[in-house]
Amino acid sequence: MTHINPDPEPDRTTGLEPGGGVPPGETPPAESSMPGAGPLETHNPAKGWAKGPLTLIIVLVVLCAAFFLAYAIVLMV
């Protein structure tokens, strides 16, 4: 089985200058930004935490802190 080089031969490739450079206009233009990509969003939920989950987290943190404070006081006595 013979190996075929997948690279084009520089002598027969169009658009290449001597030394391998590419002249202006041979490459496609750069990609523009895409501000209009995707569907239009009509519902944007509120950012941030809801009051319920935030309250639950605060209560759990206070309970854990109270437990460790009570445990430290019991160890000192």
C-alpha positions, 0 to 999 in steps of 0.5 A, a space after each residue: 500500500 502506498 502513502 499519498 501525501 494529502 498536502 497539495 503541491 505548492 508549485 501547482 496550488 493557486 493563490 500561493 506566492 513564492 515562499 508560501 504566502 497568500 496574497 490579499 484577496 485570496 482568503 475569505 473575509 473574516 467572520 462578522 459578529 453574529 448579533 442576530 443569531 438564534 431565535 428571538 427571546 421573548 421571555 427573560 427570567 429575572 436574574 438573581 436568587 429567588 427569596 425562597 431558596 435564598 432564605 432556606 440557605 441562610 437558615 441552614 447556614 445559621 443552624 450549622 453555625 449554631 450547632 458548631 458554636 454549641 458544640 464548642 461551648 460544650 467542649 470547653 465546659 
